[in-house]
Amino acid sequence: MNLGFIPLIIPYSTGVFISVEVRDDLDYCYKYTGVFIAVSICYNSAMESKFEFIDHTADVGLIAYGNSVEEVFLNAAYGMFSLIADLERVAEVISRQVVAEAPDQDELLVTWLNELLYLFDAEGLIFSRFEILDLREQSLRAMAHGEKVDPWRHNLKTQVKAATYHQLKLEKGDHFRARIILDI
């Protein structure tokens, strides 16, 4: 997503004027060269966001961000439910413990999201806040807070059938992010 150009004036004897294009995308880093000055700018405003949706044929892609794996799991759940309904109208009157197991953390993320979708489909519960109580390489114990779905008040938007393994990727490093494709 192009956020536009930011004019940057560098005081230098030649009076060089440089425009820097800032992009909201983790995958881009640009270099701009003036007459005598080279400038390299990498900007990551995505870390200010919890999640974003990406285009995917017939489905919806979700990229969740965080400063830890736990935060990515929380933001993925929040992002998925924000696709389903307007979460600002969800009261925290019911809590459910969610336990999930999988061979690795990538698959654990999908299992976690699908457990939450099961509670949405089977019990009619919508969640707006999540807590990770214990997260390990192959298991998760968490709490989900919300209430019974009220279609009039919650403004239901998109039916999410499942979180899938297609193009699943959990990246760990200085910053964490996960890409999940949601079947709608």
Wavefront OBJ file of the C-alpha trace (Angstrom):
o trace
v 0.000 0.000 0.000
v 1.588 3.232 -1.089
v 1.379 5.883 1.601
v 2.658 8.596 -0.720
v 5.795 10.667 -0.942
v 7.448 12.408 1.960
v 9.636 15.324 0.927
v 12.983 15.147 2.676
v 15.351 18.086 2.505
v 18.937 17.325 3.419
v 21.021 20.364 4.303
v 24.116 19.950 2.174
v 26.341 22.325 0.309
v 24.865 21.250 -3.045
v 21.276 21.856 -1.836
v 20.111 18.347 -2.848
v 16.359 17.691 -2.536
v 15.266 14.055 -2.147
v 11.763 12.564 -2.225
v 11.339 9.285 -0.375
v 8.483 6.930 -1.180
v 7.229 5.233 1.989
v 5.417 1.936 1.579
v 3.408 0.003 4.143
v 4.889 -3.335 3.163
v 7.445 -5.520 4.944
v 8.867 -6.758 1.668
v 10.013 -3.444 0.209
v 13.076 -1.376 0.927
v 14.075 1.317 -1.542
v 17.212 3.322 -2.234
v 17.063 6.792 -3.701
v 20.134 8.583 -4.935
v 20.519 12.317 -5.180
v 23.352 14.121 -6.901
v 25.966 13.488 -4.199
v 23.990 11.642 -1.546
v 22.642 8.098 -1.412
v 19.733 7.446 0.931
v 18.375 4.048 1.935
v 14.947 4.002 3.589
v 13.130 1.014 5.030
v 9.858 1.788 6.726
v 7.595 -0.716 8.401
v 4.335 0.833 9.535
v 2.743 -2.633 9.412
v 4.087 -3.331 12.891
v 1.765 -0.583 14.061
v -1.095 -2.783 12.822
v -2.272 -6.024 14.362
v -3.216 -7.562 11.040
v -4.086 -6.894 7.421
v -6.069 -8.687 4.757
v -4.491 -9.618 1.436
v -6.042 -10.577 -1.879
v -6.419 -14.275 -2.593
v -8.481 -15.987 -5.279
v -11.880 -17.025 -3.824
v -10.588 -16.817 -0.233
v -9.172 -14.181 2.109
v -5.548 -13.944 3.127
v -4.705 -12.681 6.596
v -1.311 -11.459 7.733
v -1.012 -11.154 11.505
v 1.827 -9.167 13.071
v 3.328 -9.125 16.533
v 6.385 -8.674 18.685
v 6.179 -12.346 19.738
v 4.619 -15.593 18.538
v 1.939 -15.189 21.227
v 0.997 -11.769 19.883
v 0.772 -13.138 16.329
v -1.641 -15.858 17.528
v -3.769 -13.239 19.328
v -3.793 -10.862 16.366
v -4.628 -13.666 13.918
v -7.680 -14.575 16.012
v -8.748 -10.933 16.299
v -8.236 -10.405 12.564
v -10.278 -13.489 11.676
v -13.184 -12.438 13.906
v -13.044 -8.851 12.628
v -13.676 -10.303 9.171
v -16.758 -12.070 10.559
v -18.322 -9.167 12.460
v -17.960 -5.691 13.922
v -16.032 -6.536 17.100
v -16.522 -3.159 18.756
v -20.079 -4.245 19.529
v -19.099 -7.544 21.181
v -19.376 -7.567 24.978
v -17.140 -9.776 27.103
v -19.767 -11.719 29.050
v -18.695 -15.293 28.206
v -15.229 -16.832 28.361
v -14.128 -20.150 26.918
v -10.864 -21.970 27.413
v -9.354 -23.236 24.178
v -6.803 -26.057 24.092
v -5.081 -27.019 20.859
v -2.304 -29.385 19.822
v -0.415 -29.799 16.555
v 2.933 -31.133 15.272
v 4.467 -27.609 15.044
v 3.584 -23.961 15.654
v 2.577 -23.278 12.043
v -0.073 -25.980 12.200
v -0.906 -24.979 15.769
v -1.915 -21.541 14.496
v -4.388 -23.102 12.052
v -5.705 -25.481 14.733
v -6.185 -22.538 17.157
v -8.174 -20.541 14.608
v -10.287 -23.555 13.654
v -11.071 -24.289 17.325
v -12.342 -20.714 17.645
v -14.419 -21.127 14.482
v -15.882 -24.329 15.931
v -17.063 -22.390 18.998
v -18.545 -19.751 16.689
v -20.387 -22.346 14.557
v -21.385 -24.901 17.202
v -22.143 -22.668 20.176
v -22.926 -19.391 18.424
v -20.168 -17.521 20.266
v -18.312 -14.516 18.909
v -15.076 -13.365 20.506
v -13.393 -9.983 20.657
v -10.532 -10.577 23.104
v -8.071 -13.418 23.460
v -5.445 -14.385 26.038
v -2.649 -16.890 25.612
v -2.186 -18.743 28.902
v 0.478 -21.169 27.688
v 2.051 -21.505 24.244
v 4.607 -24.171 23.407
v 5.940 -25.588 20.156
v 3.113 -28.153 19.879
v 0.386 -26.976 22.259
v -1.640 -23.959 23.246
v -3.918 -23.098 26.133
v -5.830 -19.838 25.787
v -8.969 -17.947 26.774
v -11.438 -16.361 24.369
v -13.833 -13.676 25.627
v -17.060 -12.621 23.961
v -20.769 -13.385 23.890
v -23.569 -15.161 22.017
v -23.983 -13.916 18.475
v -26.701 -11.326 17.976
v -26.982 -10.883 14.174
v -28.705 -7.506 14.524
v -26.189 -5.972 16.905
v -22.980 -7.611 15.689
v -23.323 -6.731 12.011
v -22.214 -10.119 10.645
v -20.158 -9.579 7.491
v -18.338 -12.647 6.143
v -18.787 -16.345 6.793
v -15.393 -17.924 7.449
v -15.517 -21.699 6.930
v -11.993 -22.579 8.025
v -8.387 -21.534 8.409
v -6.361 -23.501 5.862
v -2.808 -24.795 5.476
v -2.555 -23.299 1.982
v 0.403 -20.863 1.847
v 0.663 -21.047 5.641
v 3.782 -19.330 6.922
v 4.845 -18.306 10.428
v 7.921 -16.077 10.401
v 10.025 -15.583 13.512
v 12.796 -13.010 13.888
v 13.115 -9.400 14.997
v 9.411 -9.074 14.266
v 6.941 -11.874 13.897
v 4.235 -12.386 11.311
v 2.033 -15.136 9.979
v 0.194 -15.605 6.703
v -3.002 -17.612 6.856
v -5.553 -18.220 4.104
v -9.155 -18.283 5.326
v -11.730 -20.293 3.385
v -14.858 -18.161 2.979
l 1 2 3 4 5 6 7 8 9 10 11 12 13 14 15 16 17 18 19 20 21 22 23 24 25 26 27 28 29 30 31 32 33 34 35 36 37 38 39 40 41 42 43 44 45 46 47 48 49 50 51 52 53 54 55 56 57 58 59 60 61 62 63 64 65 66 67 68 69 70 71 72 73 74 75 76 77 78 79 80 81 82 83 84 85 86 87 88 89 90 91 92 93 94 95 96 97 98 99 100 101 102 103 104 105 106 107 108 109 110 111 112 113 114 115 116 117 118 119 120 121 122 123 124 125 126 127 128 129 130 131 132 133 134 135 136 137 138 139 140 141 142 143 144 145 146 147 148 149 150 151 152 153 154 155 156 157 158 159 160 161 162 163 164 165 166 167 168 169 170 171 172 173 174 175 176 177 178 179 180 181 182 183 184
